[in-house]
Amino acid sequence: MKTPADIILEKAILPTRLSSREIRAGIAADIRRRAIFSARTFEEPYLGLMRDVAARVAAGRMDDATARMRLRAWLDSSGYSPARPGSLTDLGSAKRLNLILDTQRMMAANVALVQGEDDEALDEFPAWELVSIGLRRRPRADWPERWAAAGEACGWVWAIKERMVARKDSPIWQELGDGAGDFDDTLGNPYPPFAFGSSYNWMPLDRDEAEALGITGTPARPQATLDPGEEELADALQRFGPGFTADLLEELREEGVRRKEEGKR
């Protein structure tokens, strides 16, 4: 079974000059979820270091402070000078580095969780509840609105309105990640974090509690590893050629071909 650190280390390095908004609007979520990238960051060695320290943090082999120190040291040695020190546009700001590390850690942990669930676990704990697991200086107050919009978008299939509870295979999770209701800070994933900087994560609900809430049946196992594998993904990347490396494009094409061949066996 893959660990969160394994999942991070398998990610492709994705240099790009695009902004966060341009990345979200123009690049398929399947590509984003398998890549290490940072808005307007084109230095491959820095992104490689980011991947390494994020994996170490996810494995518990490095604390956040040391990870930030390593990344800042690289930026200092490169001569980097931010236009707005301390802001989110500053590659070395604590605010930006914490956001990157927290996002990578939570994403990888939940991918590992989803991939590792077997039929017994799905039957015994068929539902998730979305709850806040951390403190925020200015916590979002719009999660009920997000939940309602996602529920309406999927017709409340295997989901309830009264609490943020849904079966593990409910389409509401993808709707949350896609920003149903025109939320533009989401990550495109069917697992937490659903939005940048969010403290909301899953808590499992056992069968008795799920059925008491009206959620019945056993969820289906995931059909994929949450990684891309289609040649179309490489074609999508090519539309943004100035922001991506030729090696990554070729890697995605080869992976798409390989998976198609495996599917024929």
Secondary structure as UniProt FT lines:
FT   HELIX           4..9
FT   STRAND          12..13
FT   HELIX           20..26
FT   HELIX           29..32
FT   TURN            33..34
FT   STRAND          35..36
FT   TURN            39..40
FT   HELIX           44..58
FT   TURN            59..60
FT   HELIX           64..78
FT   TURN            85..86
FT   TURN            88..89
FT   TURN            91..92
FT   HELIX           94..116
FT   HELIX           119..124
FT   STRAND          127..132
FT   HELIX           143..154
FT   TURN            155..158
FT   STRAND          165..167
FT   TURN            168..169
FT   HELIX           172..178
FT   TURN            179..182
FT   TURN            196..197
FT   STRAND          200..205
FT   HELIX           207..212
FT   TURN            213..214
FT   HELIX           231..238
FT   TURN            239..240
FT   HELIX           241..243
FT   HELIX           246..264
//
